[in-house]
Amino acid sequence: MPALAIVDTPVVDVFPDTFIPASPISATAVDGSCHWSTSLSTELYRIDDWGAPYFTANSSGNISVRPHGSNTLSHQDIDLMKVVKEVTDPKSSGGLGLQLPLIIRFPDVLKNRLKCLQSAFDLAIVNKSYDSHYQGVYPVKCNQDRSIVEDIVEFGLKSRFGLEAGSKPEILLAMSCLCRGNREAFLVCNGFKDAEYISLALLGKKLELNTVIVLEQEEELDLVIKLSKKMNVRPVIGLRAKLRTKHSGHFGSTSGEKGKFGLTAIQIVRVVRKLDQFGMLDCLELLHFHIGSQIPSTTLLSDGVTEAAQLYCELFRLGASEMKIIDIGGGLGIDYDGSKSGESDLSVSYSLEEYAAAVVESVMLVCDQKSVKHPVICSESGRAIISHHSVLIFEAVSANQQHETPSDIEFLLDDYSEEARGDYEKLYAAAKHGDHESCLLYVDQLKQRCVQEFKQGSLSIDQLAGVDGLCGWVVKAIGGSDPVLTYNVNLSVFTSIPDFWGIDQLFPIVPIHRLDQRPVARGILYDLTCDSDGKIDKFIGGESSLPLHELDNEGRYYLGMFLGGAYEEALGGLHNLFGGPSVVRVLQTDGPLGFEVDRAVMGQSSADVLRAMQHEPELMIQTLRDRAEEAGGGDEENGALVASCLDHSFNNMPYLNKEMSE
């Protein structure tokens, strides 16, 4: 075989014409032609499975939001791309010019979630002829953002929807918000308590808030008794029971007898006796329990509620005749992957209506058997209320896409060692015979040999690059290349999606535009942090990569993470000093855009995150200016340039800013 100079001879002439690049997208997602549509993207990304009824792909190839869910007859969809352009473009009508990443909140979705939860319980109560009502609370730990808590209190006025607090700052914000709400709404005080916490809860009672102090530990009762007498307050007391029913998933790891919180049967009996001894048994009004988040099935739910209802009735038998509330805790799950299987922490196998019916029926059956009056049913559903209402938008800024053509490859065979030329001849022969398996073997053999020669100093970097280019083209041509590309995204996983990093929680991630175009690659997402864990390489459906489009030099490529409204903002840290994203609150309107921006806040600046770590940005700026003046010999123009640069850097967000680059 002649020695070939591939710099002069196209690779497609060297290898058979039948070697064409294989598509990296699964054949099941393609309709067999070059045509692509939003309906195919909807199927590919399972949008209708996890997104219904709030998210859909529109005819423009963008993701749209339906703030009122399935009730779309009199409401216009909101195009996410229009929102992003409106709030990031400084020349838009609002002139906001916000930087990415960006959280978009839709309070109308939040309102709809509250309405649906209340309606589900109301329906179950009517259907079962249950002789009491449902009255929920929102656990503020899920997301303590002011607008969210205030919205929930406002939206829940008619249904007496309340708040649950688990720390002293949370009880302070809960009391403040509920002072403007319905006085019948519960303020449920959970968590570890000291004297100050209990004093705050008793203060809530003095302020005529419907406050319930839930005992998580037996020793908390002594403080309640002592402080209630000191403050001259008759408290309302609840007990948290440590049930035997156990949730087997990740979120149930502390349920059952080994649970972090709650009283055992013997502790409950002792608490009841002590309350009776101090003449306070009539203060006991609530029984609380929590199986764990993301309860997968109504079977497990009914099992836990039945056990708790038995305890509730036993408290009556022990003399707690003022018992009137059963708090079933959290656990109402959402379907992150849309599978509705309930087979993992990503999915639940029931609807809101089925959840409510299971709870009502289980409580009712036990109470009727024991001839106990039906209690008010309370739940602490956080994840199911707020997960859908916010969307995290971020941008892919670069990708390791390979654009080499045969003419780009400089590979002169005579420049290489005799051994390397022998490897090339074997590769060439395998290619001529269409033996793809041997091609891959000889590609690997040629590359390894040349890398070894490079390490020994007998091969230049130009020659090594030539081998890499040739081998990469051959592998791509026969469809043997790894189709997964690396997409670099303007985001910190640790700040904005900490549950992915910490507990392998998956969220739907989808391009929010170009859904009318066929994805050309599969990718994993690498964030901006200097950390190997700063990547997203697991996606819903068990996928280890995500179908994505090719980046171009002129456009922007936006991705959205959905169903992440609960916990992610509260848990996010400052790894690499990447702070929180920008946030906008968007209301639906009848105007030409279909929305208006009600509130907008730029994300944390570099000065903000430095200050959070005890640094002093003002002192840092002055130190740098002094050094610049010293180095520049008093040059005023140079001093002004330094001041301008520092001003931008300290006051802008730490994330990449494409506008400044341009």
C-alpha angles and dihedrals in degrees: 000000000000121000104259126212101208091189084073100031119059114237090231087065092050096052129046118279090236089074102095126159113267121231113254091210118092113260090231089068095054127079094216097260139070090264118110132181142179089255090062090049089048089056094042095053095034090233095159091049100055099017104053127147098007106041132048141155112252131211091265090062094252132119113256129199123222101199094189095047118222091354095092101137095100100022132081121227118244115232108221093208090056090053092049093049092046096053100037099044110085088200094057122108090267093042092209099144094191120181125234143280093069136185114208115199122201108196090184088065089049090051091049092051091053091047092050093049092049092045092051092056093041089054093048091048092052094044093049095040088236111183100223139037145257121251117174135196132208115230102225092206088079090069122342095191109143097232092051096050093044091047092052092050091048095044091046098051096107094043093045091239111180143185137258121212130194104180140033096262089048093051090049093053092042093053091047093051096043092052084073093043140069111311090218092060113110124246101199112195111204134160135059111328138203129181093277093051092049091046089055091050091050089048087056088057090051088053087057094249116148092249124176121189107209114204110225095172130032095236091060089075093069091057092047092052093046098045096041089058092045092050093038093235127141101219130212107228132199131187125220110215123211099222125206090223107102131202107217098203129090092271091054096054091113097040124104124037092329092056120141094231137033144057126278121229093265091049091050090053091050092049091051091050092049092049089050090048091055094043093249103110089110087064090068106096109142140057116198133187138163126203095185140274123296097025099200102209143018088238092067090039093053091047092055096042091049091053091048092048089055089054090048091055091046090057087057090051090051090057104268092133095163093065108130111148134065112192110200093191124215129316103111099137136206130220104248095174099032093235095119086207102123087212096122142019087271096066145043126200100216142067127234089260093051091048093052093045091052092051096046094045094048094050093043096051094053095043092049091050090052095039091239122149113257110261129223106267115227127182133187099215110167108146093048092049104048108021095089099045100075134052126198112218121196137160135239104225102181143357136199092243114161115225099171117142126194090262090059093059116093106194118151107181095205090063093067134079123270090252092052091048088052091054089050092052090053090049091049093049092049090050093050090053093047092242099152095174092056090045090061091047093052093043089058092044093051093048094048092049093050093046089054091049090049090053089051091052097244095109127059125224089248091057091046090051090051091054092047091050094048095046093045092052093048093050091047091048094055093043094247098118124110103262093202114103130191115245116193111214131198094240145092113231090199093055102038106023104025094151090063090057097037106040105007092252109169127212130188109265118188138161105257093212141026089052088138087064126076114249110242101198146019118240147183119217123237119192130214098261123108091238131105089221090060095100141093110224102148123072138176116284092042092283121153093200138031128234106246141171129246116267117236130201097242105042137060125239114214127192128190130210111206136198091026100119094111124076100338096096094044094047098044117115137195102257108168084001093279103152135202121305128252114273132210130181113215126196126195116244139170093245126116093274094042092231146055130210106242098179135007131186125180114231123256114299125222088259090053095053093043090052090050088060092052096261121135110230094189091055091044091053092050092049092052093046092050090051091048091052091049093048094043096050093235096307103167095201091052090047092053090050092051092048092050093048092049092047091054094045098047096043100041126079115268092240125098113284111206093184092062091047090056 
